[in-house]
Amino acid sequence: MARNSVGREIPETFAGKKLIPYSDPWSLQPHAERSTRAIRRLTHNGSKLVGGLRDAIIASGLKDGMTISTHHSLRNGDYLLNELVKEIDALGIRDIKIASSSVHIVHAELIPYIRKGVITAFECGVNGPIGELVSKGELDCPIIVRSHGGRARSLITGEVPVDVAFLAAPYCDEYGNFNGFYGPSACGSLGYALVDAQHAHKVVAVTDNLVPFPAVPVGIPQTVVDFVCQVPRLGDPKKIVSSTTKVTTDPIGLQIAKYAAMVIESSGYMKTGFSFQTGTGGISLAVAEHVRNMMRKGNIKGSFGCGGITGYFVDMLEEGLFEALFDVQCFDLKAVESIGRNQKHVEMTAGTYANPFNCGSVVDRLDCAILSATEIDVNFNVNVNTESMGYLLHNTGGHCDVAAGAKVSIVVAPSIRGRLPIVRDEVTTITTPGETVGVIVTERGIAVNDNLPDLKAELIKRGAPVKDIRQLRDEIYSVTGIPKPVEFEDKIVALIEYRDGSIIDVVRQVKP
Amino acid sequence: MADFKLRRSLLYVPGNMPSMLQNIPLFQCDAVQIDLEDAVPLSEKDAARILVRRFLDNYKVRNKEILVRINGLDTKWALDDLKTVLPAKPDGIRLPKADTPEVVEHLDTLLTEYEEELGLRVGHFKILPSIETAEGVLNAPKTARASDRLIGLAFGAEDYTATMEINRTKTGEELFNARMNVLWGAKAAGIQAIDSIFADVNDMEALRKETELIKKLGFTGKCMINPRQIDIIHEVFAPKQEEVDYALEVMDAIKRAREMGTGVISLKGKMIDRPVVVRAARVLNTARAHGMVDIVINEEDINGTE
């Protein structure tokens, strides 16, 4: 065991891998080539069409012990991963590792296959019941949680070799050109899949919408696709929307949004060229509304909006408030519809978005970004992975990538949820290190990291309720009391990997 | 003496909702009115008043005026409400159904008794009576003078329209006469006039229009039922920059006048005397609350020294 720089005990190895303890957000340098894969030559006039999913698995050469991936652009509406694992089981293949871009609640259907030994590890974070059962010790299946940028890195460096990528292809031709813009399962940007398409050893395009050649615009090209197979349905795009798409009406949420807007206004970046990221959810959208009003009022033309893209961002683009949107995934159907017709709404790979190991990713160009939090500690460390019971319930998403990249990362959260204090002495799990978090905004006040002294001074000058984070914690504790810490076993069930591949924290099994 | 306490926005908070009570310190309204009356179901009257007491006991650093709306003095709960809540020292009582001056006088007597018992200065607890029936409107001028504790008259349009057997509209023509009687009563007695709530929390434009109307008529503030309404009300009550600039000139002019030993002076050809100064002082105090100026106006600035 070694103690990393944020005070967490990190084992030397996990699931057979040697681990690097986290030290800081910037210094780790890669010493490797980009991952390679075998060059292939398709037989002259050869067909890539292989029939159904089972035929595709056979054709791909998938064997015991290999690693597969899918993308999560259909989010909770994805049918493919569940169907795929059923077929893998039916073929008697075992000991498969899943390295998808994310796993959602809908994939709780995989649980019996984990018990059965079909799936034996996750090289990606998970949302929902799988993580909970693993945390309780009821499922034995190591999980390595990665951010969007970190996952792209792990495929690009070859740390995670994906043997076969099964990529949902909503608009696809028989030669394997496809995009996510059209068709009954249109999901918009294929930002995650673009990485798999370049780096997986075999690539299968799975479609429910085979169109005559050529499927244009080409998102993922025929040159990287080995096989094309057909399924009745890839998923339900209506379930892409994971949280609300309406501005909150909750007065506390609105107050948080108002304070977050004050932070943006005081940051000095709200001027021509402003760039911005915000997520879904009522508070984030309420902040977006303030941003829109500020931009309108100041006649400000921003450079780009980025991240998961919502209809709200689409409206701002169409109003001319931004030059472009960089879209790694569409968060609602309005965004899906927009990316298929507006050239300023740009599909962006997860690597371009957030991989720390390249010549600069888009997050590095962000001025202000709004992020959420499950817990925040007095050192500004943020947890988005585990909840109050200590269970691993959420994937990291782009959280630590965006925090590291944006000039001002703004974490918004209510100070109290249920009866639990959100700003506290220590977080259960560190997802994002405090040194990359600029500002914490709660309805009780704004805490500014010492590394942004000018912003703090400006906020105070403008009469914003700036408080020391410890004062904020004490105020919240005075209402909630200090919760008893969750008790854990020694057994480590999951790793929280930082975007550079070092280990920032571990998740231990919760004591019953 | 003019009362310069800002009461632009008075937020009702249900007394039986812990999650809402705990947020009282966070909102930027000028006052809250913790409700033990209409918002609280009959089965929760006891629990609510204990909860409110506990909340107030723990709310030590108060950052806004705290009124408690008790149940009507003609109900069986009112005395228990006062007994439980007053030891936690709210700033005052919002008195429902203040139909006659006698109702206010009755509360005044009760409050004096509690002040003596609690060792507080007589007059500590303020009263904001609700004028919310036809009878209340007719008696408003007398009610406004019923007690020195009165900080204003508050018009209650929802109950008023019910007693009038009419519907309340968003444009509010039906309220005009009642509003004016409340205003005249309050202004004649030198106290504030507070307007009714606006019930549709999703119609911000109509709220803005109504607030603009009541400000124009002379109301100094407005009640509300949702914190989302605070910003609009404050925006409407915010003085315009030219009003602020003019008020600063007035204060400067009267200062010069007093240095010359007079209480009247001409500013750009207009006479500046006490009523103009009082109005300017009010503008500047409001402007200060909006962060537009940084000066504090006191009695001496308005009246001069003897």
Contacts between the chains, C-beta under 8 A, distances in Angstrom:
chain1	res1	chain2	res2	distance
A	249	B	201	7.9
A	249	B	202	7.8
A	249	B	228	6.8
A	251	B	23	7.4
A	251	B	27	7.2
A	251	B	226	6.7
A	251	B	227	3.7
A	251	B	228	5.7
A	252	B	23	6.2
A	252	B	26	7.4
A	254	B	227	7.6
A	254	B	228	6.1
A	255	B	26	6.4
A	255	B	27	7.4
A	255	B	227	7.5
A	258	B	231	8.0
A	416	B	22	7.6
A	443	B	23	7.3
A	443	B	26	5.2
A	444	B	26	6.1
A	463	B	291	5.5
A	479	B	22	5.8
